[in-house]
Amino acid sequence: MKNKFLQISMLTLSAASLMFASCSKEATTTPTNNVPTETFLASTTMGTRTALLEDFTGVRCGYCPDGHARAEAAQKALGKDKFIIMCVHAGGYATAAAGWANFTTAFGTSLVNQSSVAGYPAGTINRLPAVDMGATPQITTVAGALAMSRGDWDPAGRFVNTMFAPANIGTSATFDAASRELTVKVDVYYVANETKPNNINVALLQSKLMAKQSGDPTPNDLYSQSHVLRHLITGQWGTPITEEKLEGTKLSKTFKYIVPADYNGITATGGGAVVIGDCSVVAFITRDKVDVVNAAETSITVK
């Protein structure tokens, strides 16, 4: 009887030790800030990157509709959660001109210059050097050039989908119709230590913008522009993450922006009215100005 009691006591002690060890291990990986699990938007599971295509385009670019179609096909094949499209109207084919819509922003020129664009349409995938993804850069004489032609977007996106993501990102957006204030919540979870500077970028996109377009396959009507960059809420290159970026770290950021009624005016030569129901928000993490380590897109809830 005594031996039986001793065995039970030892089992109880062993179980208590295991519980203590388990609790101790959990304590060492507790996130650095207190974000409730039920409201946290980023996955805490290790995974691969979402591809972000920045499609440089313009209303007077005859080959750009083919680029749009290829981008949509890649997104359909890979999934909206793994291939995000952001159409940046910039360059000579997009600048304001009589009789043409103006979808340009204050950010397009710098993005084009960074990417080493030689012709339109051009695209970057996660702001990574084209050669690193097995693609041919548009300008081969520039080391690390990002821009590639439309035929490389799909395979480059597939390559990025196999890359390890050191951080996961999740986002939500709400719009107050009375004040026109857009509130964007961005959550980040680091699955590995990140030593390079990281920036959070938040972009407002709009689709179903009707305008005349060169190369429109149905030229007798207006062309529906999709995924159009309207504004970078966090500025040209995003806002730096100043907190520690260690494995297990959770970060939660909130950004607010008053959405104007239109961009570049509502006439035929403007950028058109903002229809929130046709808008979405893309949040992505960069290493400084390049190397998008992950991205996420969300619709906007109107309240």
Long-range contacts (C-beta under 8 A, 24 or more apart in sequence): 29-247, 29-248, 30-248, 31-189, 31-248, 31-249, 31-250, 32-243, 32-244, 32-246, 32-249, 32-250, 33-243, 33-250, 33-251, 33-252, 35-187, 35-250, 35-251, 35-252, 40-170, 40-187, 40-189, 40-250, 40-252, 41-170, 41-171, 41-172, 41-185, 41-186, 41-187, 41-296, 42-168, 42-169, 42-170, 42-187, 42-188, 42-189, 42-250, 42-296, 43-168, 43-170, 43-189, 44-168, 44-189, 44-191, 44-250, 45-168, 45-191, 46-164, 46-165, 46-191, 46-192, 47-165, 47-168, 47-191, 48-161, 48-162, 48-163, 48-164, 48-165, 49-126, 49-160, 49-161, 49-163, 49-164, 49-165, 49-292, 49-293, 49-294, 49-295, 50-81, 50-82, 50-83, 50-84, 50-160, 50-161, 50-165, 50-294, 50-295, 50-296, 51-78, 51-82, 51-83, 51-84, 51-125, 51-126, 51-156, 51-157, 51-158, 51-160, 51-161, 51-295, 52-84, 52-86, 52-125, 52-126, 52-127, 52-282, 52-284, 52-292, 52-295, 53-83, 53-84, 53-85, 53-86, 53-123, 53-124, 53-125, 53-153, 53-157, 54-86, 54-88, 54-111, 54-115, 54-123, 54-124, 54-127, 55-85, 55-86, 55-87, 55-88, 55-121, 55-122, 55-123, 55-153, 55-227, 56-88, 56-90, 56-91, 56-108, 56-111, 56-112, 56-115, 56-117, 56-120, 56-121, 56-122, 56-123, 56-147, 57-87, 57-88, 57-89, 57-93, 57-94, 57-120, 57-121, 58-89, 58-90, 58-91, 58-92, 58-93, 58-94, 58-95, 58-120, 59-89, 59-93, 59-94, 59-100, 59-101, 59-103, 59-211, 59-212, 59-213, 59-214, 59-225, 60-93, 60-94, 60-97, 60-100, 60-214, 61-93, 61-94, 61-120, 61-121, 61-214, 61-215, 62-214, 62-215, 63-120, 63-121, 63-150, 63-215, 64-93, 64-120, 64-121, 64-213, 64-214, 64-215, 65-213, 65-215, 65-216, 65-217, 65-223, 66-121, 66-150, 66-215, 67-120, 67-121, 67-123, 67-150, 67-153, 68-121, 68-226, 70-150, 70-151, 70-153, 70-154, 71-123, 71-150, 71-153, 71-227, 72-226, 73-154, 74-153, 74-154, 74-157, 77-154, 78-154, 78-157, 78-158, 78-161, 80-297, 81-296, 82-157, 82-161, 83-157, 83-161, 84-282, 84-284, 84-295, 84-296, 84-297, 85-226, 85-227, 86-203, 86-205, 86-227, 86-229, 86-282, 87-205, 87-225, 87-226, 87-227, 87-228, 87-229, 88-112, 88-229, 89-228, 89-229, 91-117, 91-120, 93-120, 93-214, 96-264, 96-269, 97-269, 98-269, 99-212, 99-268, 99-269, 100-211, 100-212, 100-269, 101-209, 101-211, 101-212, 101-225, 101-268, 101-269, 101-270, 101-271, 101-272, 102-264, 102-265, 102-269, 102-270, 102-271, 103-209, 103-211, 103-225, 103-228, 103-263, 103-264, 103-271, 103-272, 104-264, 104-271, 105-229, 105-230, 105-231, 105-232, 105-263, 106-236, 107-229, 107-232, 107-236, 108-229, 110-236, 114-146, 114-289, 114-290, 115-145, 115-146, 115-147, 116-142, 116-145, 116-146, 116-147, 117-147, 118-147, 119-149, 121-149, 121-150, 122-147, 122-148, 122-149, 122-150, 123-147, 123-148, 123-149, 123-150, 123-152, 123-153, 124-148, 125-153, 125-156, 125-157, 125-159, 125-160, 126-160, 126-291, 126-292, 126-293, 126-295, 127-286, 127-289, 127-290, 127-291, 127-292, 128-160, 128-290, 128-291, 128-292, 130-156, 133-159, 133-160, 134-159, 146-290, 164-192, 165-191, 165-293, 165-294, 166-190, 166-191, 166-192, 166-193, 166-194, 166-293, 167-191, 167-192, 167-194, 167-198, 167-245, 167-285, 167-293, 167-294, 168-294, 169-283, 169-284, 169-285, 169-294, 169-295, 169-296, 170-296, 171-202, 171-281, 171-282, 171-283, 171-296, 171-297, 171-298, 172-298, 172-301, 173-280, 173-281, 173-298, 173-299, 173-300, 173-301, 174-300, 174-301, 174-302, 174-303, 175-259, 175-276, 175-300, 175-301, 175-302, 175-303, 176-303, 177-276, 177-302, 177-303, 179-258, 180-258, 180-259, 180-260, 180-261, 181-256, 181-257, 181-258, 181-259, 182-233, 182-256, 182-257, 182-258, 182-259, 182-281, 182-300, 183-254, 183-255, 183-256, 184-233, 184-254, 184-255, 184-256, 184-257, 184-281, 184-283, 185-252, 185-253, 185-254, 186-252, 186-253, 186-254, 186-255, 186-283, 187-250, 187-251, 187-252, 187-253, 188-241, 188-249, 188-250, 188-251, 188-252, 188-253, 188-285, 189-249, 189-250, 189-251, 190-245, 190-246, 190-247, 190-248, 190-249, 191-247, 192-247, 193-245, 193-246, 193-247, 194-245, 194-246, 194-293, 195-245, 196-287, 196-288, 196-291, 197-240, 197-241, 197-287, 197-288, 198-240, 198-241, 198-245, 198-285, 198-286, 198-287, 198-293, 199-234, 199-237, 199-238, 199-239, 199-240, 199-241, 199-285, 199-286, 199-287, 199-288, 199-289, 200-234, 200-238, 200-239, 200-241, 200-253, 200-283, 200-284, 200-285, 201-232, 201-234, 201-237, 201-238, 201-239, 201-283, 201-284, 201-285, 201-286, 202-232, 202-233, 202-234, 202-238, 202-255, 202-281, 202-282, 202-283, 203-229, 203-231, 203-232, 203-233, 203-281, 203-282, 203-283, 203-284, 204-229, 204-230, 204-231, 204-232, 204-233, 204-257, 204-259, 204-279, 204-280, 204-281, 205-229, 205-230, 205-279, 205-280, 205-281, 205-282, 205-297, 206-230, 206-274, 206-275, 206-278, 206-279, 206-280, 207-278, 207-279, 207-280, 208-275, 208-278, 209-271, 209-272, 209-278, 210-272, 211-272, 230-263, 230-271, 230-274, 230-279, 231-257, 231-263, 233-257, 237-286, 237-288, 237-289, 238-286, 241-285, 276-300, 276-302, 277-302
